[in-house]
Amino acid sequence: MKKSFLFKSCLFAVAAAVTVACDDDVKVGTVDTDKLAVPDNDVVYITDAAGMRNYSNIEFRNNTTTQLVVNGGGASNATVTFSYDAAVLDQYNAANGTAFKALPQNMVNFANGGAVAITSGSNKAAIDYTLTSDGSLDHNETYVLPLKVQISGGSQLGSTDMTKIIFVRDMTNLPDPTKYVVDFITGETVPGTKMFATLEINDTNPLCLTSYTLKNSGKSLFDAVVLFSSNINYNETTGKVYIHNNENIQAVLSNYDKYIKPLKDRGMKVYLSILGNWDCAGISYLTDETARYFAKEVKAMCDAYNLDGVFWDDEYSQISEPVLPGFVIPADSYERASRLIYEVWKVQPHRENIAYNFSSTYQLYEIDGVQPGEYCKYAFHNYGGSSDLTPCYPGMPKSNMGAFSQEFAQGNVISADKYTLMRIEGWGCHMIFALNPIDKSHGGPREDYAVLFADLSLKDAASALFDDELVDDGLRYPKDWN
């Protein structure tokens, strides 16, 4: 595979055209109440505290308290009751071909016995529940809290709301990379910005991230790494799309214990990146059927290497006529990309999708009644961008959006005041690309500057984002695979 620098952005005219599309052509989603014919009763539906209706994901350490929210009703009194029911998980596993284990029932406790009342004149009520670790669970495994939902009174549940699947990871025995800071506006202590490092694996050892910690908190500077990049490709013999890993990506994945486990043991998440590779198998060129097939391929790859999700970058694909079966020249590439990311979410809702605000993932649409903010966890601006991404990814909170992305090898770096602005404005994530702390000055000034840029920028990040000081242990990890 070619040496690829991420997200080349020299086509300003194209970017401008895409911006207009984002502003003027967004399909803002609404909640689907299953189109039930219930003329005599109000319909209520269930979401989690973040507004997600279909599935919820919780990661916690020691214990956590969160909520389920009953929405709708209001014309009459009603009571909704949540109860643990292992049969709900049995049905889910059977329907989806999965084998999730149930979260032990003794780890969950609902307030008020799981009952929450909606009174006449109200259209929302919430109930607290607490998860408490017993220290027995594997932090690498996702468990399910299976709930049955029942209602009494003058309202009715939507058919999809009669059960609730909540994916849970107990991270108690794993270091927490979350950096807690004081919110400039409220004065409250809140989670700080999540730092994502997208690494060019063709020449970078991912262990380089382990060198950077913070002096006062002792925590890792980075929360996550994206392995750039696997490819979406077309197999002319089988007529199928597949994931291609070049020799560098495959070396890192195959040596999981050496290159990936040390990152995960520090609490970092590790994501697969999917990029086009000069054939017709692009992120925005798949029919619905092909998208569903490729989603299973993605899940198999994530399962095989214990990855936390997928980073989507639509570049370098080339479709030509006549169009092969299973592919399409899209009238709307945003819709095609949205469908693929949605299908991946459907087969692995316990993992996370990340969209780069570029090309066909510049904006995402509601698919089958599900908003982008539910099937796509994070979105990152192109280099230097900082406009509000809400119109492009409806339903996604700003805490899951990233501004002022940087590319160290090309000198796309930001100053300390930009870090401060991110914190003030509530951007919850930030992404850097082309970090490689090894001095490669024999290759020319570009490599020299990349190391300098990284050093200065990461020091600014530690100070402005986390009120802390960067510690670089000086250890260097060259590419050591063939």
C-alpha positions, -999 to +999 in steps of 0.1 A: +000+000+000+011+036-007+026+058+020-006+079+027-007+111+046-042+114+060-069+136+047-052+156+020-072+189+018-059+209-011-091+208-031-106+239-016-134+241-043-146+207-034-145+215+003-166+246-003-192+227-022-194+202+006-199+229+031-229+242+013-243+207+013-239+204+050-256+236+057-285+233+032-292+196+028-291+180+062-318+154+070-325+161+106-340+130+123-370+127+145-378+099+170-396+069+155-424+058+176-429+026+155-459+040+138-482+022+162-519+025+157-529+034+193-558+058+190-569+055+226-536+055+245-505+077+246-473+061+233-442+063+255-406+054+245-374+048+265-340+065+261-309+066+282-296+097+298-279+107+265-311+104+245-301+071+228-331+049+222-319+017+205-289+007+225-269+021+254-232+017+262-218+022+297-182+020+308-175+024+345-150+019+373-160+008+407-196+021+405-217+046+385-252+059+386-271+069+355-307+071+343-333+057+320-358+082+307-395+076+299-406+100+272-441+108+259-475+101+275-488+130+295-525+127+289-530+103+317-512+087+346-489+057+339-462+037+356-433+021+338-413-007+355-378-019+346-368-054+356-337-076+350-346-105+326-320-128+313-345-141+286-342-107+269-305-114+263-312-149+251-336-135+225-311-109+214-283-134+210-305-157+191-317-130+167-283-115+161-260-146+162-241-132+191-230-147+224-229-119+249-229-128+286-253-112+310-241-086+335-246-103+370-279-092+384-263-084+418-243-056+401-274-035+392-298-017+416-328+004+405-342+032+426-378+027+437-378-010+427-374-001+391-408+018+389-412+053+375-444+073+372-455+097+345-483+119+358-510+136+337-496+168+322-460+155+322-442+141+292-409+129+307-397+111+338-364+095+348-353+067+370-318+062+385-300+029+385-265+021+399-239-004+386-214-016+412-184-037+403-178-070+422-143-072+407-151-104+388-155-092+352-130-091+324-124-055+313-118-067+277-153-082+274-186-065+269-215-077+290-252-070+286-277-057+312-310-071+298-342-054+309-378-060+305-400-030+304-437-030+315-463-003+317-496+001+335-521+029+333-533+050+304-503+048+281-486+022+259-450+013+251-437+013+215-429-023+204-392-017+204-393-003+240-406-034+257-371-045+262-338-026+267-303-039+259-275-020+277-239-029+269-216-026+299-178-028+303-164-029+338-131-011+337-124-012+374-092-032+370-078-010+342-061+024+345-083+054+337-068+078+311-096+103+317-081+137+328-105+156+350-104+194+349-124+224+362-150+237+338-143+273+331-180+282+330-195+262+358-165+257+381-174+220+383-149+191+379-156+174+346-138+150+322-113+168+301-107+165+263-101+131+249-069+129+229-069+107+198-037+098+180-041+086+144-008+069+136+007+062+102+016+026+109+037+023+078+065+040+097+053+045+133+053+020+162+021+026+182+041+020+215+054+056+211+022+067+228+032+051+260+060+076+264+037+106+271+021+111+305+011+140+327+033+150+357+006+157+383-021+132+375+003+105+363-022+097+335-016+089+299-018+119+276-036+099+250-070+082+254-071+064+220-052+054+190-063+049+154-043+024+134-040+041+099-049+023+078-066-008+067-084-007+033-117-015+018-110-034-014-127-055-041-118-091-048-122-097-086-122-135-081-149-137-055-168-105-064-168-095-027-155-065-008-130-073+019-106-056+044-070-055+031-042-051+056-008-042+042+023-058+058+027-030+084-009-030+097-010-068+097+023-070+116+009-048+144-024-067+145-008-101+144+015-092+173-013-080+195+004-087+228+035-066+218+019-036+201-017-033+211-021-049+246+003-024+263-019+005+250-051-012+262-035-020+295-031+017+300-068+023+293-064+035+257-089+025+231-076+011+198-095+017+166-093+002+131-092+027+103-109+020+069-096+038+038-102+034+001-075+018-020-078+027-057-106+004-067-144+004-069-149-006-032-154+028-017-172+037+015-198+056-005-201+031-034-218+001-018-254-010-023-274-018+008-267-055+004-230-050+000-229-027+029-245-053+051-220-079+039-190-056+045-203-048+080-199-084+089-163-084+076-156-053+098-171-070+128-150-102+122-119-080+121-127-062+153-136-094+170-103-110+159-081-083+173-102-070+202-106-035+186-128-008+200-144+004+168-138+019+133-125+052+120-140+060+085-120+080+059-134+081+024-104+087+001-086+071-029-115+049-042-122+049-079-154+036-094-158+033-131-184+023-156-198-002-162-206-004-125-201-039-111-228-058-092-230-047-056-218-012-062-234+021-073-224+055-085-244+073-058-267+102-064-260+111-028-227+098-014-236+110+021-265+086+021-243+057+010-217+063+036-243+067+062-259+034+053-225+016+056-216+031+090-252+024+102-249-013+092-216-016+110-233-002+141-261-026+138-239-057+139-216-043+167-235-017+187-212-022+216-183-007+195-178+029+183-178+045+149-158+076+142-164+099+112-139+123+096-155+155+085-144+151+050-156+137+016-187+114+019-185+113+057-186+151+059-221+147+070-243+117+079-280+111+076-307+095+097-310+058+086-340+037+093-351+062+120-317+062+138-298+095+139-261+098+132-254+107+168-266+072+178-248+051+152-217+072+151-200+080+184-174+107+174-167+131+146-135+150+139-130+182+118-105+183+090-073+201+098-079+234+115-117+233+113-138+245+142-173+253+130-202+237+148-207+201+136-242+197+149-259+202+115-236+175+100-242+149+127-276+153+142-280+139+177-243+139+185-233+159+215-205+185+212-186+165+238-181+138+211-169+163+185-133+173+178-120+207+165-086+219+153-072+185+141-035+186+135-010+169+111+025+172+124+044+159+093+029+187+072+031+214+098-006+217+104-003+225+141-022+247+165-011+272+192-018+270+229-047+295+226-066+271+203-064+244+229-078+269+254-106+278+230-115+241+226-118+238+264-139+270+267-163+260+239-168+225+251-152+205+223-147+171+240-122+155+216-091+163+197-071+144+170-035+145+160-020+127+130+016+118+121+031+117+156+064+099+154+089+111+181+119+095+164+142+120+149+146+112+112+166+143+103+187+123+078+155+124+056+154+162+055+140+192+073+104+179+071+111+151+095+130+174+118+101+198+120+076+171+126+093+160+158+097+197+169+060+204+162+049+174+181+070+183+211+058+218+214+022+211+206+018+182+231+034+204+258+008+231+250-020+204+252-009+193+286-009+228+300-040+243+283-063+213+283-053+197+315-036+223+337-007+199+339+029+193+326+039+169+299+063+141+308+082+124+280+101+094+294+126+096+265+120+060+254+118+057+216+101+028+198+113+024+162+094+003+136+109-031+144+089-054+122+099-064+086 
